[in-house]
Amino acid sequence: PSTLRMGLEKSRNLMTVRIAQELGVKKITDFTKRLGIYEDPEELLSISLGSAETTLLKLTSAYCTFINGGKKIQPIFIDRIQDGSGLTIFNSDKRICKK
């Protein structure tokens, strides 16, 4: 026996599969859609092992939602551009983050 945290840290697949069986795959797929990780995932138990296809941008955006206190943000690729002197030429300051 071990904690859920330890199981996830050590990538214990059986633990995530059992959780998926307990919760139900439908709940998991619905939640991943709300987070924007997947658009239309198949409701298969293997999704608990990361079998569904997504992009790195969608996955990191979903993690940002947790870090940002539950508020979903629109990810940006370029935060700012500075010249050789350190003068900011472009600043993408459209983000709203929790304080």
Secondary structure, DSSP 8 states (H G I E B T S, - for coil): ---HHHHHHTT-HHHHHHHHHHH-HHHHHHHHHHHTS-SS----GGGGGT-S---HHHHHHHHHHHHTTT------S--EEE-TTS-EEEE--------
